Amino acid sequence: SYTRKDYILYFFKYIWCQRKNKKEIIIMSNISRKRKQPVVSEDDGDGATLYDDFNSKIQIQNDDEVEDDVNEDEEEEEEGDDDSAEIGEDEDEAGTEGLQSAELDGDDGDDDDDGDDDGEYVPHPHAGINYADASDSSEDESVINTVGNIPMKWYDDFEHVGYDRDGNRISKSAKGDTIDNFLKKEDDPNYWRTVYDQLNDKNVVLTDEQLDFINNLQKRRYPAGFDPYPEAMEFPHESEYAMRPDQPSKRSFLRRRGINHFDISQVYKLAQKIRDGYIKPKAPKPPQYYDLWADKPKEEVNEWLPEYLQPKTSVYRPRGRIIAPKVKAPGHNESYNPPKEYLFNKEEEKEWLSSDRRDRHQNFMPTQYKRYRDIRQWQGIMRQSFDRCMDLYLAPRRRKPRMVKEWDYTKYLPELPKPKDLRPFPTEEAMKYEGHTDRVRSITISPSGEFLASCGDDHSVRLWEVSSGRCMGQWDLGEIVYCVSWNPNPTFSIIAACSDDKVYLLSPDTYILSEPKEQVKILLNANVELINDPSWGITWQYGTKEQAANGIHIILLNSSGKATKHVAWHIKGDYFSTTTPDAASKSVHIHQLSKRNTQAPFKKTIGIIGCTSFHPSKPYFFIATQTTVRIYNLAEQIMVKKLQPNLKWISNIDVHPLGDNVLISSYDKRVAWVDLDLSTKAYKTLRYHKLASRRAVYHKRYPIFATCSDDANIHVFHGMVYDDLMKNALIVPLKVLKGHSSFDDLGVLDIIWHPEQPWIFSAGADNSIRLWT
């Protein structure tokens, strides 16, 4: 806690005391920062004296050395002066006064050890000097912490608040709670004037002067003893600087009738000088022309002149002139013996000659020469030179500034949640169902999620157990089966399959339970009378006994002879629709299974219809043509909306379980999300597939959907639909599932979600069915 100056002062004080008196040393400890009382130390006879104020031990000369020094000093004093000074100490004053000085007692060559005042009083040379106050140190002695001007919150997690001048840590002071603060407020009379010093971590009591100073600041008053209005110092009347005689008088600067007469006189003088020819206007500089693309001209340089005396160029050059564009370096096609792949064949040569000169990607035709001397003069050299001049003449004169700072495109992207926060969704292949001998076109799953049905080009419909992958049954329909669909009503276990111009109603309970349930028997009862109207274009038939034993109960025959390629069930399980794209006005039929009835809702052709779907909760019927999706109200028999997703060829549609959004896939590699409450246009268009998109399906329970394509990939997305109409749907890409192979430019042909789990089934052109979990 002592500075270097304190130690130096102690050292000189110690030397001075040694010279005047070899027995007593008085230490003025009050010059230290702690303002201690003076300490008087004497030799205790052991040969050493300890000074604790230095935080170290200082050893003093032993008694023998002191006696020798005293004798030598006495001899010198006898030869020189008869009077000698003696340093005495008054122990009573040393204990009471804050700053003591040593008293000098004079005697005729005799040293008085008992400290009596026998001689003349000589004041101490350093008496009355406060060395701490006399120090010129610019540091504030009240500041103990040396961390500087930093935020003290950096030390919140440490047990200390900083470091002192010696580098030691300053521990934090104990801080009381609210109760301790309240008790201190009641007991301590100086509590109201106590402030907290955050730097040194201690409480400071303000003095009366400091309080007065703060009070004056708050009330905007001058401090006591300060005169804000001192007396003005008188300026001598006699000017030290005389006015020049040629200066205009003060009267000339006064305006008379808005005219300054002094300015008028000056104007007259300038006009007279111009008439006489003394003042000549500067001649305009002639325009300077320079070559924009020329190199910097080289003036004659004198070698014996230094660089700063060299003549400057006389050509004016704008700052930052544009450099002429460089000629493209010749390539292999311009060689006299180019490689064969650069030579034109007959068709390319004919096309190059017949095309316009401006449309050619190069202005010459590569030619091969065996020797360099066989090269002829190029006939297009004049044209090339002219084109080069035109390039220089028509070159843009504007220099484009370089973008030094790269644009951060991430700030323009929407903030999407991370995929790991949107789980669960399928990420890997769990099982593979093999058994089809040709491509699998369509798959469907039971409402319970236990069984899976599939169909394909091998003329069969197969029934699979999801958990084990075992094929439980098979129906051979004799023709390509385009589509299968399971009745969504869990009461009726019925599968509808489209094969050529027939629609088969199959009972999977034949293989699952050996015979159908009672509800299925009642619904598929063969005793119900069939009323076939020729205007329907559909004929209802019951299967033969052999077919009924195999699970084929009802067959619907299309009288047009065209292939039926799509079937869709109503959510209640009694109605289903079939689509025959090539049947013109008879493309769509709606069937009622319980009454064996059929309706053809359209009398006129509305386009090529690819697929249909029912609304999950409203009497709406969706019909997808080639470029649009029409929504009809079956109860009122009117068209409600016409969706235009801006797609070239729609492949399939799927309605959200809530019924307010529709997914539309197309063969032009895109998938459109249409919000029915927002607009008839697409809300989002997804362009993630490289080939035709075959299907897009919503999950019935989780906020996820998936799309499949001929590029053999399945894309899984997060699609959250909110109840708030002011909030749009959230779409986030999650995962790309890869595992299928492409055959004949066909990849994944169909996908379907598990009704309860976040699992997805896929059917591909590689004759396999895969489960992704």
C-alpha positions as a printed Julia matrix, in Angstrom:
773×3 Matrix{Float64}:
   0.0     0.0     0.0
   3.06    2.32   -0.23
   4.3     4.08   -3.3
   7.85    4.35   -4.47
   8.1     7.93   -3.24
   7.17    6.85    0.3
  10.07    4.42    0.38
  12.48    7.06   -0.91
  11.37    9.53    1.76
  11.81    6.88    4.45
  15.3     6.12    3.15
  16.47    9.76    3.23
  14.95   10.22    6.66
  16.81    7.17    7.88
  20.17    8.43    6.47
  19.68   11.91    7.98
  18.97   10.47   11.41
  22.05    8.23   11.21
  24.31   11.19   10.53
  22.93   13.36   13.33
  22.47   10.73   15.97
  23.6     7.1    15.84
  21.29    5.9    18.58
  17.79    7.2    17.83
  15.75    6.99   14.65
  12.36    8.6    14.4
  10.03    7.34   11.65
   7.27    9.62   10.48
   4.74    6.97    9.61
   2.0     9.5     9.1
   3.27   10.21    5.58
   1.89    6.83    4.56
  -1.6     6.36    3.22
  -2.86    4.99    6.51
  -1.99    8.22    8.41
  -0.55    6.4    11.44
   0.92    8.07   14.54
   4.72    8.46   14.61
   6.61    5.42   15.8
   9.82    5.82   17.84
  12.16    2.85   17.71
  15.42    2.42   19.57
  18.08   -0.2    19.5
  16.98   -2.89   21.89
  20.54   -4.07   22.37
  20.2    -7.09   20.14
  21.77   -5.39   17.16
  18.65   -4.85   14.99
  15.49   -2.76   14.84
  12.34   -3.87   12.97
  10.04   -1.49   11.1
   6.67   -3.02   10.44
   5.44   -0.05    8.45
   7.54   -1.24    5.48
   6.0    -4.73    5.52
   9.58   -5.99    5.58
  12.45   -6.15    8.03
  15.25   -3.56    7.98
  18.33   -4.48    9.94
  20.27   -1.61   11.6
  23.88   -1.6    12.47
  24.81   -3.44   15.64
  25.92   -1.67   18.83
  29.66   -1.96   18.11
  29.36   -0.25   14.77
  27.21    2.48   16.3
  29.81    3.17   19.03
  32.62    3.38   16.46
  30.62    5.8    14.38
  29.87    7.92   17.44
  33.54    8.16   18.39
  34.55    9.13   14.87
  31.81   11.74   14.82
  32.96   13.2    18.13
  36.53   13.58   16.86
  35.34   15.38   13.75
  33.15   17.7    15.81
  36.03   18.56   18.23
  38.24   19.54   15.29
  35.58   21.55   13.56
  32.76   23.13   15.56
  32.46   23.14   19.31
  28.73   22.95   19.13
  27.08   19.67   18.19
  23.47   18.87   17.49
  21.67   16.2    19.28
  18.43   14.6    18.25
  15.98   14.23   21.11
  12.62   12.74   21.34
   9.7    13.74   23.45
   7.75   10.51   24.04
   4.72   12.33   25.43
   4.33   14.46   22.31
   5.02   11.47   20.07
   1.97    9.7    21.44
  -0.44   12.61   21.02
   0.53   14.65   17.94
  -0.23   13.45   14.4
   2.95   14.71   12.83
   6.04   14.92   15.11
   9.48   16.28   14.44
  12.71   15.45   16.17
  14.01   18.11   18.6
  17.67   19.01   18.35
  19.44   19.65   21.64
  22.79   21.48   21.55
  25.66   20.7    23.96
  29.41   21.34   24.05
  30.45   18.07   22.51
  28.47   15.91   24.97
  25.66   13.56   23.92
  22.67   13.45   26.21
  21.02   10.05   26.11
  18.11   10.9    28.4
  16.58   13.42   26.01
  16.76   16.56   28.28
  16.61   19.99   26.62
  19.92   21.47   27.73
  20.91   23.38   24.56
  19.38   25.71   21.98
  16.3    24.39   20.15
  16.91   23.69   16.47
  13.79   22.84   14.42
  13.68   19.59   12.48
  14.47   20.1     8.76
  11.37   18.16    7.69
   9.11   19.3    10.52
   5.58   20.31    9.5
   5.78   18.8     6.01
   3.08   16.32    5.08
   4.77   14.21    2.45
   1.59   12.51    1.36
  -0.07   15.83    0.57
   3.08   17.13   -1.13
   3.18   14.18   -3.48
   2.56   15.03   -7.11
   0.97   11.67   -7.85
  -2.02   12.05  -10.17
  -3.68    8.88   -8.87
  -6.68    9.16   -6.6
  -5.62    7.71   -3.26
  -9.24    6.87   -2.37
  -9.39    4.4    -5.26
  -8.13    1.05   -4.06
  -9.44   -1.09   -6.93
  -7.24   -0.87  -10.03
  -9.47   -2.62  -12.59
 -10.22    0.67  -14.33
 -13.39    1.93  -15.96
 -15.08   -1.38  -16.78
 -18.56   -2.75  -16.05
 -18.44   -4.19  -12.54
 -21.05   -6.76  -13.49
 -18.2    -8.77  -14.97
 -17.23   -9.73  -11.41
 -20.72  -10.91  -10.38
 -19.74  -14.58  -10.66
 -16.42  -14.19   -8.79
 -15.6   -13.93   -5.1
 -13.55  -10.75   -5.6
 -14.24   -7.36   -7.17
 -10.78   -6.55   -8.54
  -7.12   -6.12   -7.62
  -5.15   -3.59   -5.6
  -1.84   -1.95   -6.58
   0.15   -4.97   -5.41
  -1.92   -7.34   -7.56
  -3.78   -8.91   -4.65
  -7.42   -9.76   -4.97
  -9.97   -7.55   -3.23
 -12.59   -9.78   -1.66
 -16.23   -8.82   -1.79
 -17.72   -7.31    1.34
 -20.55   -9.07    3.09
 -23.88   -7.68    1.98
 -26.84   -7.96    4.32
 -30.38   -8.74    3.37
 -33.39   -6.45    3.53
 -33.76   -6.89    7.3
 -30.14   -5.9     7.93
 -30.58   -2.9     5.7
 -33.69   -1.85    7.63
 -31.93   -2.22   11.03
 -28.96   -0.21    9.81
 -31.34    2.46    8.59
 -32.91    2.71   12.05
 -29.69    2.53   14.12
 -27.09    4.34   11.99
 -27.54    8.15   12.12
 -25.35    8.53    9.0
 -27.37    6.09    6.94
 -29.08    8.84    4.96
 -25.74   10.24    3.8
 -24.12    6.89    3.02
 -23.61    5.91   -0.62
 -22.27    2.71   -2.12
 -18.96    2.81   -4.0
 -19.34    0.1    -6.63
 -15.73    0.24   -7.78
 -14.19   -0.35   -4.31
 -17.18   -2.32   -2.97
 -17.64   -0.26    0.16
 -19.96    2.3     1.71
 -18.81    5.93    1.8
 -20.22    8.55    4.19
 -20.57   11.92    2.5
 -19.17   14.96    4.29
 -21.03   18.2     4.86
 -19.1    19.89    2.05
 -20.03   17.13   -0.38
 -23.69   17.33    0.66
 -23.68   21.08    0.17
 -22.12   20.63   -3.24
 -24.8    18.09   -4.26
 -27.55   20.29   -2.88
 -26.29   23.26   -4.89
 -26.2    21.15   -8.05
 -29.78   19.98   -7.56
 -31.05   23.52   -6.93
 -28.86   25.02   -9.67
 -27.09   27.38   -7.29
 -23.54   28.62   -7.17
 -21.39   27.24   -4.33
 -20.66   29.41   -1.31
 -17.86   31.91   -1.89
 -18.14   31.89   -5.67
 -18.8    35.25   -7.31
 -20.61   34.69  -10.61
 -20.45   38.4   -11.47
 -16.92   39.69  -10.85
 -16.08   43.3   -11.45
 -15.2    44.08  -15.04
 -11.61   45.01  -15.77
 -11.33   48.52  -17.13
  -9.89   48.82  -20.6
  -7.48   51.72  -21.22
  -8.98   54.51  -23.3
  -5.79   55.21  -25.21
  -5.47   52.79  -28.14
  -2.13   51.1   -28.58
  -2.69   50.71  -32.33
  -3.22   53.72  -34.58
  -5.64   53.68  -37.52
  -4.11   53.72  -40.99
  -4.68   56.92  -42.93
  -5.73   55.12  -46.13
  -8.6    53.26  -44.49
 -12.11   54.45  -45.39
 -13.98   56.44  -42.85
 -16.81   55.02  -40.86
 -19.24   57.22  -42.7
 -18.51   55.39  -45.96
 -20.0    52.16  -44.62
 -23.36   53.73  -43.84
 -26.09   52.95  -46.35
 -27.75   55.92  -47.98
 -30.88   55.23  -49.97
 -29.9    51.54  -50.17
 -26.53   52.24  -51.9
 -23.03   51.88  -50.43
 -21.0    54.83  -51.88
 -17.69   53.13  -51.12
 -18.64   50.11  -53.21
 -19.77   52.38  -56.04
 -16.42   54.07  -56.14
 -14.61   50.77  -56.26
 -16.77   49.58  -59.15
 -15.99   52.77  -61.08
 -12.27   52.24  -60.58
 -12.44   48.6   -61.8
 -14.49   49.59  -64.85
 -11.98   52.31  -65.77
  -9.07   49.85  -65.51
 -10.88   47.4   -67.8
 -11.44   50.17  -70.39
  -7.79   51.19  -70.26
  -6.67   47.61  -70.74
  -4.97   47.14  -67.4
  -7.34   44.32  -66.48
  -7.9    41.68  -69.15
 -10.4    38.81  -68.8
  -9.0    35.3   -68.9
  -9.28   33.64  -72.28
 -11.27   30.34  -72.24
  -9.13   27.24  -72.46
  -9.36   25.41  -75.76
 -10.98   21.97  -75.49
  -8.54   19.12  -75.07
  -9.09   15.84  -76.84
  -7.58   12.56  -75.81
  -7.7     8.94  -76.85
  -9.85    7.02  -74.4
  -8.1     3.7   -75.0
  -4.54    4.96  -75.63
  -1.72    4.09  -73.29
  -0.24    6.76  -71.04
   2.02    8.99  -73.2
   5.71    8.99  -72.45
   7.29   12.47  -72.45
  11.0    13.06  -72.98
  12.69   12.34  -69.7
  15.92   13.99  -68.6
  17.97   11.36  -66.87
  19.95   13.88  -64.8
  16.79   15.41  -63.26
  15.25   13.89  -60.15
  11.79   12.37  -60.34
   9.94   15.29  -58.76
  11.4    17.66  -61.43
  10.37   15.53  -64.4
   7.89   17.25  -66.79
   4.26   16.31  -66.28
   2.09   14.9   -69.06
   0.06   17.47  -70.99
  -2.78   15.05  -71.77
  -5.84   15.4   -69.57
  -7.05   12.08  -68.22
 -10.2    11.64  -66.2
  -9.92   10.02  -62.85
 -10.76    6.34  -62.99
 -10.75    5.98  -66.77
 -12.22    2.84  -68.27
  -9.75    0.25  -69.45
 -10.31   -1.1   -72.95
 -11.82   -4.59  -73.0
  -9.3    -7.27  -73.7
  -9.5    -9.51  -76.72
 -10.49  -13.06  -75.88
  -7.57  -15.47  -76.05
  -7.71  -17.93  -78.97
  -8.9   -21.44  -78.17
  -8.32  -24.87  -79.67
 -10.93  -24.29  -82.36
  -8.8   -21.43  -83.79
  -5.74  -23.63  -84.24
  -4.46  -24.39  -87.77
  -4.63  -28.09  -86.81
  -7.54  -28.3   -84.35
  -8.69  -31.58  -82.76
 -11.26  -33.55  -84.67
 -14.04  -32.84  -82.2
 -13.84  -29.13  -83.12
 -14.24  -29.76  -86.86
 -17.71  -29.35  -88.41
 -19.45  -32.23  -90.08
 -21.57  -31.71  -93.17
 -24.74  -30.96  -91.25
 -23.05  -28.47  -88.92
 -21.27  -26.82  -91.85
 -24.53  -26.48  -93.73
 -26.28  -25.07  -90.68
 -23.46  -22.59  -90.06
 -23.47  -21.33  -93.64
 -27.26  -20.97  -93.79
 -27.55  -19.12  -90.46
 -27.34  -15.36  -90.09
 -23.94  -13.91  -89.18
 -25.3   -12.42  -85.95
 -26.7   -15.76  -84.82
 -23.46  -17.71  -85.16
 -21.7   -18.62  -81.93
 -18.35  -18.09  -83.7
 -17.51  -16.03  -86.78
 -15.32  -18.63  -88.48
 -15.39  -22.29  -89.42
 -12.53  -24.41  -88.01
 -10.23  -25.73  -90.75
  -7.45  -28.29  -90.51
  -4.05  -27.78  -92.24
  -1.24  -30.29  -92.23
   1.52  -27.69  -92.27
   1.7   -24.15  -90.97
   2.84  -22.79  -94.34
  -0.34  -24.08  -95.97
  -2.46  -21.52  -94.1
  -4.07  -19.01  -96.42
  -4.79  -15.4   -95.67
  -8.01  -15.13  -93.76
 -10.66  -13.35  -95.75
 -12.47  -12.07  -92.68
  -9.6   -10.02  -91.27
 -11.2    -6.73  -92.32
 -14.51   -7.74  -90.79
 -12.78   -8.73  -87.55
 -10.97   -5.39  -87.32
 -14.21   -3.53  -88.0
 -16.03   -5.52  -85.31
 -13.22   -4.76  -82.88
 -13.51   -1.04  -83.57
 -17.26   -1.21  -83.16
 -16.81   -2.96  -79.81
 -14.54   -0.18  -78.63
 -16.8     2.52  -80.0
 -20.0     1.08  -78.55
 -18.47    0.01  -75.26
 -20.42    1.33  -72.25
 -18.85    4.35  -70.57
 -20.25    3.58  -67.16
 -18.12    1.76  -64.65
 -20.07   -0.71  -62.56
 -19.13   -0.54  -58.87
 -17.95   -3.75  -57.38
 -19.89   -5.22  -54.55
 -17.24   -5.47  -51.89
 -19.56   -6.76  -49.23
 -21.31  -10.0   -50.02
 -25.05   -9.99  -49.58
 -26.33  -12.05  -46.7
 -29.17  -13.87  -48.42
 -30.11  -15.72  -45.24
 -31.82  -12.65  -43.78
 -34.31  -12.69  -46.68
 -35.28  -16.31  -46.07
 -38.25  -17.04  -43.82
 -37.49  -18.21  -40.32
 -38.49  -21.87  -40.27
 -38.35  -24.23  -37.3
 -35.73  -26.94  -37.24
 -36.79  -30.39  -38.49
 -35.79  -32.06  -35.22
 -38.39  -29.92  -33.44
 -41.14  -31.15  -35.8
 -40.89  -34.86  -35.1
 -42.31  -37.46  -35.56
 -41.93  -38.11  -39.28
 -40.52  -41.09  -41.27
 -36.76  -41.11  -41.73
 -35.67  -44.63  -42.74
 -36.84  -47.8   -44.43
 -38.24  -50.39  -42.03
 -39.68  -53.2   -44.2
 -39.94  -54.32  -47.8
 -42.92  -56.26  -49.21
 -41.97  -58.42  -52.19
 -44.24  -60.65  -54.26
 -45.39  -58.7   -57.32
 -43.84  -59.76  -60.59
 -44.43  -56.42  -62.32
 -44.66  -52.75  -61.37
 -46.97  -51.9   -58.48
 -49.43  -49.17  -59.47
 -51.53  -48.55  -56.37
 -51.72  -49.4   -52.66
 -54.34  -48.91  -49.94
 -54.5   -49.61  -46.22
 -57.26  -50.75  -43.88
 -58.82  -48.24  -41.42
 -57.18  -50.11  -38.51
 -53.74  -50.05  -40.14
 -53.21  -53.82  -39.8
 -53.52  -54.83  -43.46
 -52.35  -53.47  -46.79
 -53.71  -54.1   -50.3
 -51.78  -53.56  -53.53
 -52.27  -53.98  -57.26
 -50.12  -53.82  -60.36
 -49.4   -54.8   -63.92
 -49.17  -58.5   -62.98
 -53.06  -58.62  -63.02
 -53.25  -59.32  -59.3
 -54.5   -57.72  -56.09
 -52.51  -58.8   -53.05
 -53.33  -58.6   -49.35
 -50.41  -58.02  -46.91
 -50.03  -58.08  -43.16
 -48.3   -54.84  -42.18
 -46.46  -56.06  -39.08
 -44.94  -59.22  -40.58
 -44.88  -58.5   -44.33
 -46.67  -61.8   -45.07
 -48.88  -62.05  -48.16
 -52.21  -63.33  -46.83
 -54.18  -63.57  -50.08
 -54.28  -62.83  -53.77
 -56.95  -62.11  -56.4
 -56.13  -62.66  -60.08
 -58.37  -60.38  -62.16
 -56.92  -61.23  -65.59
 -56.16  -57.61  -66.63
 -53.96  -54.76  -65.45
 -55.28  -53.42  -62.15
 -54.94  -49.62  -62.12
 -56.25  -48.65  -58.69
 -57.37  -50.14  -55.36
 -59.12  -48.37  -52.5
 -60.16  -49.63  -49.06
 -63.53  -48.6   -47.64
 -62.75  -45.93  -44.96
 -65.64  -47.14  -42.76
 -64.15  -49.73  -40.37
 -67.53  -51.51  -40.21
 -67.43  -52.47  -43.88
 -64.26  -54.3   -44.84
 -64.49  -53.91  -48.63
 -61.86  -53.22  -51.29
 -62.69  -51.64  -54.66
 -60.34  -52.53  -57.52
 -60.33  -51.08  -61.08
 -59.25  -53.47  -63.85
 -59.81  -52.64  -67.47
 -63.55  -51.75  -67.91
 -64.61  -53.45  -64.64
 -64.74  -52.43  -60.98
 -64.53  -55.34  -58.49
 -65.8   -55.19  -54.9
 -63.64  -57.58  -52.89
 -64.02  -58.84  -49.34
 -60.63  -59.22  -47.6
 -62.3   -61.03  -44.69
 -62.21  -64.13  -46.87
 -58.48  -64.41  -46.14
 -58.48  -62.69  -42.77
 -61.5   -64.28  -41.01
 -62.26  -67.1   -43.49
 -65.68  -65.5   -44.08
 -67.05  -61.92  -44.17
 -68.65  -60.2   -41.21
 -72.42  -59.91  -40.85
 -72.43  -56.24  -41.81
 -70.45  -57.03  -44.95
 -72.77  -59.91  -45.82
 -75.79  -57.65  -45.5
 -74.18  -54.93  -47.64
 -72.98  -57.4   -50.3
 -76.11  -59.54  -50.2
 -76.78  -61.06  -53.59
 -80.56  -61.12  -53.01
 -80.89  -57.37  -53.6
 -82.57  -56.79  -56.93
 -80.38  -55.14  -59.57
 -81.96  -52.32  -61.58
 -79.66  -51.47  -64.44
 -80.63  -48.35  -66.35
 -79.01  -48.11  -69.81
 -78.6   -44.34  -69.34
 -76.14  -44.95  -66.51
 -73.53  -46.56  -68.71
 -72.82  -48.99  -65.82
 -74.07  -52.53  -65.34
 -74.19  -54.14  -61.87
 -73.42  -57.86  -61.68
 -73.01  -60.43  -58.9
 -70.04  -62.71  -58.94
 -70.35  -66.42  -59.54
 -70.22  -68.89  -56.7
 -66.56  -69.53  -57.34
 -65.84  -65.81  -57.36
 -67.94  -65.28  -54.2
 -66.0   -68.04  -52.47
 -62.81  -66.25  -53.48
 -64.11  -62.92  -52.11
 -65.35  -61.32  -55.38
 -68.98  -60.4   -54.68
 -70.0   -57.56  -57.05
 -68.72  -56.46  -60.45
 -69.53  -53.13  -62.13
 -69.16  -53.22  -65.92
 -68.63  -50.02  -67.93
 -70.68  -50.2   -71.14
 -68.31  -47.8   -72.96
 -65.58  -50.43  -72.91
 -62.99  -47.86  -71.72
 -60.63  -48.59  -68.84
 -61.62  -47.29  -65.39
 -58.46  -45.97  -63.73
 -59.53  -44.38  -60.45
 -61.9   -45.12  -57.59
 -62.59  -43.04  -54.45
 -64.78  -43.79  -51.38
 -66.97  -41.46  -49.38
 -66.02  -41.27  -45.69
 -69.29  -43.02  -44.64
 -68.53  -46.02  -46.83
 -71.81  -46.3   -48.79
 -70.92  -44.11  -51.79
 -67.92  -44.37  -54.09
 -66.96  -42.78  -57.4
 -65.21  -44.18  -60.43
 -63.31  -42.28  -63.16
 -62.96  -43.36  -66.78
 -60.86  -40.63  -68.49
 -61.62  -41.68  -72.09
 -65.41  -41.95  -71.71
 -66.16  -38.26  -72.47
 -69.42  -37.22  -70.71
 -69.65  -40.61  -68.98
 -66.22  -40.22  -67.35
 -67.48  -39.86  -63.77
 -69.99  -42.09  -62.0
 -71.19  -42.0   -58.39
 -72.41  -45.32  -57.01
 -74.5   -46.21  -53.94
 -73.57  -49.65  -52.71
 -76.56  -50.32  -50.46
 -79.15  -49.65  -53.23
 -77.03  -50.79  -56.19
 -77.64  -47.41  -57.83
 -75.47  -45.3   -60.16
 -75.55  -41.67  -61.24
 -73.78  -39.88  -64.08
 -73.65  -36.26  -62.85
 -72.46  -34.7   -66.12
 -74.25  -34.68  -69.45
 -71.58  -32.64  -71.25
 -67.84  -33.04  -71.46
 -65.9   -30.7   -69.12
 -62.46  -31.94  -70.15
 -60.21  -34.9   -69.53
 -60.96  -35.98  -65.95
 -58.1   -37.72  -64.17
 -59.36  -38.33  -60.63
 -62.08  -37.41  -58.13
 -62.42  -37.07  -54.36
 -65.06  -36.47  -51.68
 -64.97  -33.73  -49.04
 -64.45  -35.22  -45.54
 -67.31  -33.29  -43.88
 -69.34  -31.37  -46.51
 -71.38  -32.6   -49.5
 -68.66  -31.37  -51.86
 -67.28  -33.36  -54.76
 -63.82  -32.56  -56.25
 -63.16  -33.29  -59.91
 -59.65  -32.82  -61.32
 -59.39  -32.09  -65.01
 -56.17  -31.54  -66.91
 -55.48  -28.01  -65.6
 -58.26  -27.17  -63.12
 -60.06  -28.61  -60.11
 -63.84  -28.1   -59.92
 -65.75  -28.27  -56.65
 -69.44  -29.19  -56.85
 -72.12  -29.12  -54.16
 -73.96  -32.42  -54.57
 -76.89  -31.31  -52.41
 -77.58  -28.12  -54.39
 -76.13  -29.48  -57.65
 -74.07  -26.37  -58.39
 -70.38  -25.63  -58.87
 -68.94  -23.87  -55.84
 -65.38  -23.09  -56.94
 -62.97  -23.62  -59.76
 -59.36  -23.92  -58.64
 -56.63  -22.84  -61.04
 -53.28  -23.99  -59.58
 -51.32  -23.06  -62.74
 -50.32  -26.64  -63.52
 -50.08  -28.16  -66.98
 -51.3   -31.71  -66.25
 -52.8   -32.72  -62.91
 -51.99  -36.27  -61.83
 -53.82  -36.56  -58.48
 -55.47  -34.6   -55.67
 -55.91  -35.07  -51.93
 -58.13  -33.12  -49.52
 -56.94  -32.13  -46.03
 -58.78  -33.89  -43.15
 -60.22  -30.5   -42.12
 -61.37  -29.85  -45.67
 -59.95  -26.32  -46.12
 -56.81  -27.17  -48.1
 -56.09  -29.29  -51.17
 -52.85  -30.85  -52.43
 -52.57  -31.1   -56.22
 -49.73  -33.0   -57.89
 -48.89  -32.72  -61.58
 -46.77  -34.35  -64.24
 -44.8   -31.11  -64.72
 -42.71  -31.79  -61.57
 -44.71  -29.49  -59.29
 -47.06  -29.82  -56.33
 -49.53  -27.04  -55.48
 -51.01  -26.31  -52.05
 -54.36  -24.51  -52.45
 -56.06  -22.81  -49.51
 -59.81  -22.83  -50.24
 -60.5   -19.96  -47.82
 -57.73  -17.8   -49.25
 -57.95  -17.97  -53.02
 -58.55  -20.19  -56.01
 -54.86  -19.85  -56.9
 -52.06  -21.89  -55.37
 -50.91  -20.71  -51.94
 -47.57  -22.49  -52.33
 -46.03  -24.28  -55.29
 -43.43  -26.88  -54.38
 -40.7   -27.56  -56.94
 -38.59  -30.24  -55.33
 -38.9   -33.12  -57.79
 -36.85  -33.5   -60.94
 -39.42  -35.64  -62.81
 -43.19  -36.03  -62.89
 -44.92  -35.88  -59.52
 -47.31  -38.84  -59.13
 -49.05  -38.34  -55.79
 -49.33  -35.96  -52.82
 -51.04  -37.22  -49.64
 -51.97  -35.68  -46.27
 -51.69  -37.62  -43.04
 -55.05  -38.03  -41.29
 -53.69  -37.4   -37.8
 -50.26  -35.67  -37.88
 -49.45  -32.29  -39.53
 -47.3   -33.86  -42.25
 -47.71  -34.67  -45.93
 -45.59  -36.37  -48.58
 -45.07  -36.33  -52.34
 -43.64  -38.97  -54.68
 -42.22  -38.74  -58.17
 -40.67  -40.64  -61.05
 -37.25  -39.6   -59.78
 -37.69  -42.45  -57.21
 -37.68  -40.02  -54.27
 -40.27  -39.33  -51.57
 -40.3   -35.86  -50.0
 -41.77  -35.46  -46.53
 -43.02  -32.02  -45.41
 -44.43  -30.48  -42.28
 -47.79  -28.86  -43.07
 -49.45  -27.13  -40.13
 -52.95  -25.72  -40.65
 -54.14  -23.2   -38.03
 -57.68  -22.5   -36.85
 -56.98  -18.77  -37.01
 -58.06  -17.55  -40.43
 -55.51  -14.71  -40.23
 -52.66  -17.2   -40.07
 -51.45  -18.99  -43.19
 -50.38  -22.61  -43.27
 -46.78  -23.43  -42.33
 -44.87  -25.64  -44.78
 -41.37  -26.92  -43.87
 -39.32  -29.54  -45.81
 -38.31  -32.37  -43.5
 -36.81  -35.42  -45.21
 -36.05  -37.01  -48.59
 -36.58  -40.78  -48.59
 -34.48  -42.67  -51.15
 -34.65  -46.42  -51.74
 -36.68  -47.18  -54.85
 -35.17  -47.68  -58.28
 -36.4   -46.31  -61.6
 -37.5   -48.6   -64.42
 -38.67  -47.4   -67.84
 -38.56  -43.79  -66.6
 -40.99  -44.64  -63.79
 -40.17  -44.32  -60.11
 -42.51  -44.22  -57.12
 -46.08  -44.59  -58.41
 -48.13  -44.36  -55.21
 -47.81  -43.54  -51.5
 -50.2   -43.78  -48.54
 -49.95  -42.92  -44.83
 -50.64  -45.23  -41.94
 -53.92  -44.13  -40.28
 -52.47  -44.05  -36.73
 -48.65  -43.94  -36.93
 -46.34  -41.48  -38.75
 -45.42  -44.25  -41.21
 -45.68  -44.14  -44.97
 -46.0   -46.93  -47.55
 -44.66  -46.54  -51.08
 -45.16  -48.56  -54.26
 -42.65  -48.36  -57.08
 -41.9   -49.5   -60.58
 -39.23  -51.83  -59.14
 -42.0   -54.36  -58.18
 -41.63  -53.62  -54.46
 -43.58  -52.02  -51.63
 -41.65  -50.33  -48.82
 -42.54  -49.17  -45.33
 -40.81  -46.04  -44.0
 -40.88  -45.28  -40.27
